[in-house]
Amino acid sequence: MPLITIEAGKMPDDVRIKLMKKLTEVSAEITGIAEDSFWIFVKELGPDSTMIGGKTLAEVVKEREGK
């Protein structure tokens, strides 16, 4: 059973579901493994639980929006 894990920011339910379906379809097509064998996990990271260069992602986004 192949496992695919994606770590990303928060996304709407419909986008997350579409992403998981496409990952399953393309992975099965490329590997020849049946779609029902794939497990897809999406770990959504909040802006305060991610840090870039000593600043939270929320701080980085706020700075970039201010420019």
C-alpha positions in Angstrom: 0.0 0.0 0.0 1.8 3.2 -1.2 1.5 6.2 1.1 1.7 9.8 -0.1 2.0 12.6 2.4 1.6 16.3 1.5 2.4 19.1 3.9 0.8 22.4 2.9 -1.0 25.4 4.2 -4.7 25.4 4.9 -6.9 24.9 1.9 -10.6 24.7 1.2 -12.2 21.2 1.4 -12.9 21.0 -2.3 -9.3 21.9 -3.2 -7.9 19.3 -0.8 -10.2 16.6 -2.1 -9.4 17.4 -5.7 -5.7 17.3 -4.9 -6.0 13.9 -3.2 -8.0 12.5 -6.1 -5.5 13.7 -8.7 -2.5 12.4 -6.7 -4.2 9.0 -6.6 -5.0 9.0 -10.3 -1.6 10.1 -11.5 0.3 7.9 -9.1 -1.7 4.8 -10.2 -1.2 5.7 -13.9 2.6 6.1 -13.5 3.2 3.2 -11.2 0.7 0.7 -12.5 -0.6 0.1 -9.0 -4.3 0.1 -8.5 -5.9 3.3 -7.2 -7.5 1.6 -4.3 -4.1 0.7 -2.9 -3.0 4.3 -2.4 -3.3 6.1 0.9 -3.1 9.9 0.7 -2.5 12.1 3.8 -2.7 15.9 3.8 -1.2 17.6 6.8 -2.4 21.2 6.8 0.0 23.6 8.6 -1.2 26.8 10.2 0.6 30.1 9.7 1.7 30.1 13.4 3.1 26.6 13.3 5.5 27.2 10.4 8.7 29.3 10.7 10.9 30.8 7.9 14.1 32.5 8.9 13.1 32.9 12.5 9.7 34.4 11.7 6.3 32.7 11.7 4.7 32.3 8.3 2.0 34.7 9.5 4.7 37.3 10.1 6.3 36.7 6.8 3.0 37.0 4.9 2.1 40.2 6.8 5.5 41.7 5.9 5.1 40.8 2.2 1.6 42.1 2.0 2.9 45.4 3.5 5.4 45.9 0.7 
